[in-house]
Amino acid sequence: MAASESLLDKLDGLEARFQEVSLLITDPSVIADMKRFVKLNREYRDLEPVVAARKEYIQLQKSIEEARELLSESDPEMRQMAREELDSDTARLPQLEEEIKQMLIPADPQDDKDVIMEIRGGTGGDEAALFAGDLFRMYCKYFETKGWKYAVSSCSEGTAGGFKEIIFTVTGDKVYGTLKYESGVHRVQRVPATETQGRIHTSAATVAVLPEADAFEVEINEGEIKWDTFRSGGAGGQNVNKVESGVRLRYNWKNPNTGVVEEILIECTETRDQPKNKERALSRLRTMIYDREHQKYMDDIAARRKTMVSTGDRSAKIRTYNYPQGRITDHRINWTSYNLPAFMDGDIQDCIDQLTIAENAERMKEAEM
């Protein structure tokens, strides 16, 4: 029973914290402090399922004790009912314990955030740009299955199609927690459309998944931002070429980790409304600064962990898409599937699930009970 008591001790502590947070989020002084209020609300949502599991766990233990007592009853029918109840509850108990252990793994506070994704063609010229386009289409198909929304902020098309670079926002439920595993170098092996002799080429594209920063998480002196406007390029629509709806933002930012001042340049042509484009450019600026300021934290995680499931190391080759063999291989967990057409059509959930399992197993070791 020592393990059960240890688990209950942890759950009792979280129950007490849940009650404390429940009171704090109704406190007017806390509500007035937006940063603290948002943080506490997030903690409340995270603790809610743990508290419900604690209640079920205590009830299950009580039910097992009662069923054992009833086994000594003289009534055969009563004993049979007690035996069935005991079998059912004792089978459920270890399952619930595993579920609770998973819940007790420290959550990544960024998992609930929306994201800004960047896909860039790497080595391989025109073929890399085409592959970047294929990846963008793959993700868009996946977003549809999740009910998520996406909007392109800016893109640079390849000369033969696809994208040299495309940047877009994704909004929905636990977007970063799901997509963070996609950051890294994606490699493709196939015969390019431009290849006349049927030779297999190897090309690559990089994917970056950045958690979108909230306004209060990053300090920006908006008075130091330099703005330019320009006419958005693109096909169709008279407004596109005649109105200066595109915006360009320049901002000098001092990296707190290195002390180096960097100029950040962002362009946004997402909408035909200049104020909206300015707002979205600011959102990207906050996210870029947030991402860079947290890089030291990400590096510390990478140094501690043996695998690189979600370290944010964007220079690591994470996955190979082999078209002649119809194979996808994720190198971090040695996961392989031979269903490449469906994968490229957005059926990527199984791979993400396996990465999540590997990540949770690793974090469970760190939080050894």
N, C-alpha and C positions, 0 to 999 in steps of 0.2 A: 504493500500500500504506500511505500515511501514515495514512489514516482507520482502516484495520484495526489498525495499530500503536497508534494512540491509543485505540481501543476495547479492545484487549488490555491496555494499560497500566491502564485503569480496572478491568477485570475481574481483573487480577492483584492489584491493591490490595484488591479485595473478597474475593478468595480468601484472602488473608492475614488479613483481618479475620474471615472465617468460621471459620478455624482458631483464631483467638484466642478468639472467642466460644464455640466448641465446648469449649475448655478451661475458660473462666470459669464456664460453667453447671454444671460438675461440682465447682467449688471450694466447700467447706463454708461459707466465710465469705460467699460470694456468695449461696448458698442461704439463709443465715440472714437476709439483707437482702432481704425480700420485694419491695420496690419495685424494687430493682436486678435481682433475679432475673427478675421478670415482664418488665421492659424488655428484658433480654438474650435471653430466650426468644422474644420477639416479633421481635427483630432476627435471631435464628437462623432463624426460619421465613421471614422476608422474604429472607434471603440464599440460602437453600437452592436455589430455582429458578434464581437468577442463576449460582450455582456450577455447576449442572448444564448451563446454557446455555453457559457458558465451556468446559466439557469438550467439548461437542458442536462448538463453534466451532473449537477447536484441532484436533479430529479431522477436521473437514471441510476445513480448510486443508491438513492433512497428506495427506488423501485426494486432493485436487486436484493437489498436487505429484506424488504417485506416479502418478496417471493421466496427467499430462503427460509424465512420463518414459517410460511404457509406449507412448506414441504413436509412438515411434521404433523399436519392436520390429519384427522382420522378419515375425513371424507375423500374418497378416491377421485371424485370429480374435481374437488378443490385442489388436490395435489397435482392433478393433470394440468389444470389451468396455471398453477404456480410454476410448473416445470416449463410450460410453453413460454410464459412471461420471462422466466429466468434465462432461457436459451436465447430469446430474442434480444433481451437487454444486454446480456454478456457479449453477444455478437456485435451489438451496436457500440459498446463502450470503447474498444480499441480504435474503431473507425472515427469516433468523435474525438478521441485523444489526438489522433493524427491531424484531423481538421483543425483542432485548437493549436497544435504545434505550428502548423502552417500560418495560422492567424497571428501567432506570436513572433514570427519573423519580422524584424524591424522593417517597416514599409519605407520605400523610397518616397520622400515627400513630393517629388516631382511627377510621380506616376499619373496623377489626375489632370495634369496640364495638357492644353492643346499644344500643337507643335508647328514649327516652321521647318519644312524639309527642303533640302538642296540636293539636286542630282546633277552631276557634272560628268561629261564625257572625259575619259582619261586617255591612256595610251591606246592608239589604234585609229586616230584620225576620223574619217567619215563613219567608219564602222562603230567606233566608240560612241559617236553622237547618235547613231541609229539605235544602239543598245540602250543608251540613256533614255531615249524615247520609248523603247519597249518596257523599261523598268517603270517609267512614269505611268504608262497605260496599265501595267500590272497592278500598281498600287491603287490607281483610280478604280479599277474593277473590285479590288479588295475593300476599298472605302465604301463602295455601294453595298456590299454584303454586311457591313457593320452599321450602316445607316449614318455614316460620318459625312460631313461636308468639306469640300476643299475649294480653294480659290488661288489661281496663279497670280503671283505678285509681279514676276518678271521672267523673261526667257530670252535665250539667244538660240535661234534655230541653226541646225547644221546645214551645210551646203547640199548634202544629199538626202536630207530629212532628219528627223529626230531632233535632239537638242545638244548644243555645246554646254548649255547650262539652263536649268529651270528651277525656279524657287516658288514654293507655294505653301499656303497655310492649311492645316487640317484641324477641324474642330469636331468634338464629339465626346463620348464617355471613355475616360482613361486612355486617351490617345497616346500620350508619351509612354505610359507603362506597357503598351502593346508594341509600339513601333521602335522603341529605343534599341532593340536588337538589330535593326536594319542598318545602323551606322557602320560604315566601313567600305572596303573595296569589293565590288562585285565583278567577277571575271567571266567572260563569255568565250566559248570555243565553238566556232561555226564557220561555214563558208559564206563570206559576205556577198551581198547582192552585186557588188562591184567586181567580184573576183571572176575572171574569165576561164581560169584553168582548174577550178574546183578544189583549190587548196584551202585547208582549214586554217583560219587565223585566230589568234588570241588577242582579245581587246578587253578593256576595263572601263568601268564607270564608278565614281565615288558617290556614296549617299551619306548625307549628314542629317541627323534628326535632332533638332534643338528644341528643348522645352520652352514654350512661350512665356516670357517673364511678365508678371503683373506689374502695373505702374509703380506700386510702392516698393518693389523689390530692388529697383535700380535707381541710383541717383543720377539725373541728367540735368545739366544746366542748359535749358532750352534756348536761353539768350545767346549761347555760343554756337548754336547750330546755323550753318550757312545753307540757305535754300536756293535752288534754281528750278525754273520750270521749263518745259520743252513740249513740243508736239509729239504725241504718241504715234509711233509708226504702226502699221498693220493694215490688213485688207478690210475693205468695206466701211460703210458709215461715214457720212460727211464730217461728223464731229471729230473723228480720229485724227485727221490731218490738219484741221483748221483751228482747233482750240488747244491751248497749252495746258493740258490736263496732267501730263506726266510731271513727276517731281524728282529732283535729285537732292540728296541730303549729304552734307559734309560735316563731320564732327571730330574734333581732336580729343582723344580719350587716353588717359594715363593708366596703364596697366598696373594695378596694385601689387601684382606678384613680381613684376620685373622692373617697374619704375619707368619703362619706356613709353613715350607718347606716340600713339598711332593715329593716323587719319582713317576714319571709317567712311566709306562712300557707299551710299545706298540709292538705288533708283527704283521707282514704283510707278507702273503704268496699269495697275490692276483694274481701275475703273475709269470712267470718263468724268468723274467728279474730282476736281483737284483737292478740296478739303479732305475727302475720304482717302485719297492717295497719300496725303501728308500724314494722316492718322495711322495708316498702315505702314508707312515708312518709319514712323516713330516706334511702332510696335516691333518692327524688325530690328531697329537700333537697340531697344531695350533687351531684346532676346540675344542679340550678338554680344552685348556687354555682359549680360548675365552668364552666358555660356563661357565666355573667356575668363570671367572672374571665378567661375566654379571649376576651371580646368585643373587647378591644383588638387581640389577635392577628388576629381575623377582620376587623376594620376595616382593619388594615394590608394584609391580602391584597386587600381590596376596592379600596383606594387604588392598589395596584400593577397590578391587572388591568384590562384594557379591557372584558372581558365580565364578567357577573355570574352565572356558571354555578352556583357553589356558595359564594358569599361568606357565606351565613348572613344576608343582609339580608332580614329578615322583612317589611319594609314595601314591598318591590318586587313589582309585579304580574308574576307569572311565566307565567301560563297562562290562556287563555280557552276556555271550553266553550260553544260556540254550538249550541244544540239545533235551531233551525229549519234550519240548514245541515248538521247532523250533523258539525260540524267541531271539532277541538281544535287550538289553536295555542299553541306554547311560544315566548314572545316573546324569550327570551334567545338562541336559536339559529335563530329563524325556521323552526321545524319545524312542519309542518301535516299532519294526517291527517283523513280524512273517514270514520272508522270509530268514531264516538262511542259507539254502543251497546256495542261490544266493549271499548272503552277503559274505560267506566264499569263494565264487568263484570270489571275487573282486568287487562285485556290492555295493560299500560303499559310492558312491557319495552323495546319498540323506542324509545320516547321517552327512557327512562333510558339506553339504549345510546348514543343520539345525543348526549345531554348528557355522558356519560362520554368519548366521543371528542373532543368540543369542549374539554372540560376538560383532557384529556391532551395535545392539540395545543398548547394554551396553555402548559401547564407544560413541555412539551418546548422551546418557544421560550425560556422562562426559563432552562432548563438547557442552553442551546445548546452543542453539542459542537464 
